[in-house]
Every structure is written in structure tokens, then in C-alpha cells.
Amino acid sequence: MSLLQEERNIILNNEYVDNFDFAEVEEFVKNASKNLFISHNFKTKNKMLVQPRGGFPTYNKMFALYEFFVDADVDVLPCTIDSNTRLNDYATAKKMLRLSEENEVDMLNGFPLINHGYRTARKMMTHFDRPISLRHGTPDARLLIETAIASGIFEIEGGPITYLLPYSKNFPLDKAFLYWKYVERVCANYSKLNEPINRESFGPLTATLVPPCITIVIQLLEMLLSLEEGVKSFSVSFSQTGSMNQDIVMGAVIRKMAKYYSNQIGVDDADIHLVYHQWMGAFPMDPNFASQLINMSTVIATMVGADKIITKTNQEAAGIPTKEANAETVANTQYTLRILKGLPNIVDKEEEENLTAEVMAIMEAVFNDSADTLWRKVFNSIKNGTIDVPFSPHIINNNEMITIRDAKKNIRIIKRGKVPIPDRCFEYEKAQCDLTKDTTSIVNDIIHDIGIMQ
Amino acid sequence: MSKSINNKLLIDVGSTYFKVCTVHGVQQHFRDFNKDIFDDLTYKCGDIIHNYHKDDVHVCSSANGGLSTLIIGITNSFSLKYATNIAFNSGINIIDTVLYKEIEQTSIPSDLIDVVIVVGGIDSVSSIFDKKLFDYLEKINYSNIVYVGSEKEAPYLKENIENLVTLPNIITNKLHVEEENLKEYLTNLYQADIMGKEDIKHLYDITSNQIYSTPYIVNKTLPLIDSKFKVANPYILIDIGGATTDIHYSKDLVDENMVTENEYDRLVFKKLGVYKSKESLIFAAKNNEFVYELLAHLKVTENIFDESGEKATRILMQLAIFLVLCKVSTYRKAYVNLKLNALNSLVFTGGITKVLKQEEIEDIVSFFYKKILNSAHNPTIVMDNNYDIWTLGMNPEKN
């Protein structure tokens, strides 16, 4: 028996798992409808796929949500997991699920997949014959991923960096890398049975003035960590920055770099996709303004040429959106995508060259780390500040990089910390900003820049 | 067995056993306490030892009883917590921690303390310590003292404390832990302690390599453990010995992590052992409200505490497992509370694996989960029956 299988046996020997049948799950994946695989949809649907977010605790409410989405012509269904499950606290999730079922009140902010069990969940996940994307935020997602795939969920979002630095204060990063290695291997193994399981990285990170070079480097590294374990379908992603030009440049550079670095590690048979998140920062309270913002995000996603767009709702600032609001966004986004024709092809050579140089310099520094494995090189690079995510709550993050918006609303680096971007790029970044102001004014500008869409 | 030990001889000197590991396997020998360690070892394993060059012999030891420390700090959240973590991971046993604002009300430890650690403040902070510290230090009996707090306080303390060693602050300006300097100092102190103990010093006749503390070696072993045993992270390793019980735990089992080099932290319970600390173990057991249910579950009465023999030892070991799990669970607020419901594996090493059967341990663990955590959780139990976990960490190339 392989080490991985030994570990799987231990992980799935859990009081909240009802007799996991590996052979039956393999058989299910082998014979599953191809429509359930987003990797298959990417290949066959000649359009940008539209996916909302959403998750409710009870089976019935989740099923009703999916019905709404299907009526709104959704391409990809979401399965957003509740916070207790994200923190591996299945006991509380179980209790809250029962309370939700008994009292018709949502006591969880998502779907507790593990407590429902894969046999029950599979009925729902396969019923609509559409791909489902797992949205969670879990550093240790081993049990969750096993349950998800067994349920018929064939897209797994997240990664050791993108699901840790924005979400966690002190979960050990080295452990997160090892747990996600398990996830990649499980996904890679199941990918041999039918269409590939798609892995998707979470590009928005903290959604707070993250400069493009940092977003892209982290996307590329999570992609490489996934590909080196044998994953054959991967989505890099990023969220709306606040500058249309910067988004378009990011889209171009991330595509180019993803191809370049996957070839660098000798992988040329994996499909790489691009996912665009509608605005992930603070939303305006006014639902009309929010709808305008969502619409603009859809336009930019088209300019970027994304393969998938992940939607927001006009209730974003007010709390957990209703299923009606979610379905409305899906329908509106699909409509906007249908009417967008004849968009110009915008290329900003100078910005692209600058961003490419920044990305390559950071990547080179990561690869030059003396560790013997890629994951440890990346781990060391985060620990020593080579990779620095603005506003990350995690104690391992260096938090020395400072960013601000220039007059055109591009995110610019004005203090690089230990991030090794070339001097000329750094000078270029700073030259776009007015740094003659006093410190207090700059701080006020940063605060304003964070809430730019409100 | 670790692949790296070809042509190497690994020796672990414990308080009750010698363990000798060659490429052919691990041998264990019960120690003769009437003999010098070196004489006893060479008498029992001389034939093996003579086949190896001094450079190829690697020794770790816990036979000197380990070092004891007292830590004086400013806050529980930073200075005391960080210093405690570094001390444990360096293989040092903590006698007590003193919160500086309560130093005048703190009882004076009677034992001789090997090293006092004074810590507090980030480098920009001054006027932290005053005469209260010196008065307290005068009353206690210690061999070494080290300061690892704000650099602004160092000259003042150096002026007033004899033989004070000052090292860089263990608390960075970002309130992160900087462990290397103190860790190195404590490891060297351990080494010096070994050098000072005649019968261990003698072991340098058979090795030219540094002798390390066994807990330090075990801690290095942990990331490699799944190459030998069927374990899944997160796990804890429990080493129940004659004098102390060590727990090495995966850091994702705690919420309050610090950034350190290792994936695992160590916690030691100084007075939870089945031989030298038998009395304090029984005392701790009698003070646990669940112990009588546990004894009933094991089909014995409290008279077992007055008995000796194999059965009594087995019961004591089972009690030790139960008590140590209690101490790190939410049931008792200890230095750390581990998220035991997230545990996938429990690894046992030490003398306990020679005495208890797998099912006896499983029984205690499930009793603990049902009784204390009200859970049917069932982590896998892994027994280090050959007592050779430590060989994985003694990779000479990395030491």
C-alpha cells in the first residue's frame, strides 16, 4: 500500500465519515457524466463560464439555491462551505446543521459537506448535471476534498498560500503545504479515471491593494506545486484591481507566464485556464451602484479574455446574499456577456514589460532558494519576505510592502520591503505616484484607495 | 530504520535503558545502576562499539536528567510564551515561570536551577526591570542566567547581575519569535552539563561527535516519522518515561502559534513518570475527578496505588496516558491546549511500549475521548515497539 493510501485510510477513518468506500468512489468518478467536470466544460463550451458563490446549511435550501441558479442559466454551480468545516470543527458544524434543520434558521454560513456525507450530497451534486466548484478556505482540506470528489464535485478551489495568508493568523504554513500536497495527489489520481479534476487557485488574496506581481507570482507557484503532483487542469485567477488597464495587463502577463513556467518544469500537457473575480473589496451599500460595479466587472472580464467569471451580488455590502439576489446576478452577467461584441484589443507594452520583469525577478529569487523541494523554496520565500502580501493577517507574512493607487487607479508599489523587484521597475512604480505628500496624507490616500468602490 | 545509518552506530542513553542501533537493528539493554554508564555500556555492547570508528558513533542522552530552567517574563502572551516554547524545544525542563508584576508574591523555588531566563519587551522599550528582579534573584539558587529581552535594558541588568549572559532579543519588533540564539545557548549548556557529569563525559572515549539531548533528537525526527510508521498529520508523540513525560505535537493542533523553524513543538511534564516520579503521578491521579471511573473501567480499585509489580506499573502507565491527555485538552488549562478532536494519530514511544499492549492503549484513549471530550473520535494508535523513532532524527549528515 502506498504512503498516500495509508494516509487516506487514516484521514477517512473519522467519526464524521460514514464508511468511506474507496472502490465505489473510484467507480463513481470513472462513470460520472462529463458535464460534471469543469475541465470538460472549458474545452467544449465556447463562452466564458459564469459561476456565482453560495451555500446554505440544509440540503433542501441548497437544492433550492441550485434550482434558482439553473433557472438563471448558470454554467458552474458553487458549493461554499461553512466556517466550522473550514476550521475542521465538524462537531460544531453537526450541531448547527441540526439546529438549522429543526428551526428553519440558517445557523451556518455555508454547506457542511462532511456532515451531510458524500452519499447524500452526491444525489444533489449530480442531479443538475452541471459542474460544481468547491469554495472553502481550508488550510487542512484533506477530508473535505475526499468528500467533495466522492460527492461529484470536480473543481477544487484553494491552495497552501492563497487559502492561508488571507484567512489565517497562525496556522503553520509548512503544514498547509504538506496538506495541499495530499490534495493535489488525490486530484491527480482521480484525474486519470475520467476527465481531469480542475484545481483553481484563489487569486484575490486579501483583496486589499495587492500588487499584480505578487498575485501573479503566487498564482504561478500554486500552479507549479499542483502540476508537479500530476494535476492536468488548473485555473489561475485574479480579482478586479480597480484599474481596467491593469486588469488587462495582468490577464496578458499571467497567461504568458503560466505557459512559460509550466514548460520550464517540463509540463506541456496540462490545460491552464484564467478565472476573473468580480470586485472583491468593500462594496457600495446602494444596490444600484453595486449592480453597476458588477456590470463593469463583467465588461473587464471580457476584455481580459477570462475563461470563467465569479460573480458578486448587489447585496454584498449588506450580509449573506439571498438566493434570489445570487440568481439575478447570474442572469444579468449572462446577458451582459451575450451583448458584448466588438471589444477593442488593448495592449499596453510598457506596463506588460514592467510587470513581466517584476514577476520573473521574484520567481528567480524563489527558485534560487537553497531548499531541495519547490514547496520549501516557496515556504522560505514567504518567511524571508521575498513574497509579501499586503494586509495579510498571518504572522509569517513580512508585511513590509506598501502599495497605493496612482492617478489612473493602478496599484503601485511605493515600498518593496524584501521583495526583489528590479530597481528600474521599482523606480517606474514610484514615478507613477505623487510621493511629495506628507505621511499622514499618504496614509489617508491608502485608506481611500482600499475603499475605492464604496 | 533510517537509511542514513549505514556504517553508523547510534546510541541512546536513557534513564533506564541503553538503546544501540546498527544497520542490523536496535538492541536494548536494561541499565545496571550500580555501574558507571560507560562501563555498563562497554560491558554490554563492547563487541559492537569496537567495530566502529569514533567518527561514526553518535550518542544522545537523557540520562543526566536534563536541565531545569526558571523563566522570568513580562507577559504571558509574548515573553513567557516565547521563552517557554524555546526552552521546551531545546530539551530543557521548566521548573516555573514568573510573571514580573507578581514577582514579589511568587514563592521561591527550593531546587537548584540550572539556568534562569530573563526576558521582556521589544528592543525599543526601556525601564522594564528594577530592584525587584535583583532581590528575587538573590533568594534563588541558580547556576547560569541569561537575558534575552529588550536590548535597552541589557546594560542595566549586566551592571547588577553577576555572570549575566546577554543574547539578542527573542521578541522581534513585529512581535515574532527569534529563537536561534537562545536555542543554541541552551543546547550548549546541555552539552556543558553532560561534560560536567563524569559518567557521561566518559562517553567521549567512544565518540568524537557532539552528544545531544534525546528530546532534541526526537523533535528532529518528527517530520520523517511517516516514512517508518503509518501516521497522518496532525499527530502527537507521547514519550512516557521513568521520570518525565514528553509530548511532541504538530503545531496545527494549537491556535496560538509562533513562527518557528520546526513543524512540531515540545511540551514536557516533569513530574509525570512511572518510576522516579511515581508519587507525583499518583498525586495527580488522585486529584483528577475522573480517575475513579477510570480505575473502575480498568477493573481495579485505588488500592492499586499502594501496590507494586507488573500490574501496578501497567495501571500507572495507563493513568499517565489519561492524565497527559487531560493536561493538554480543554479540560485543563495548561501551557497549551491541543485540538485533540483534529488529531489523526497518536504515537507512543518510551518504556510504555514495552509494558502496554496496543489494545490497552486504545482502550484508554477511547475512554478519554468519550469521558472528557464527549466524542467518538478515534485517532490511530501507533506503537514504537522497537523504540527506534529516535534513530530517524540522528541523521549524522544533518547534525
Interface residues (C-beta under 8 A of the other chain):
Chain A: L3 E6 E7 I10 I11 N13 N14 E15 N88 D89 A91 P139 D140 N170 F171 P172 D174 K175 L178 Y179 K383 I395 I396 N399
Chain B: K174 H176 D226 S227 K230 V231 A232 N233 P234 S250 K251 D252 D255 E256 N257 M258 V259 E263 K339 N341 A342 N344 S345 S375 A376 H377 N378 T380
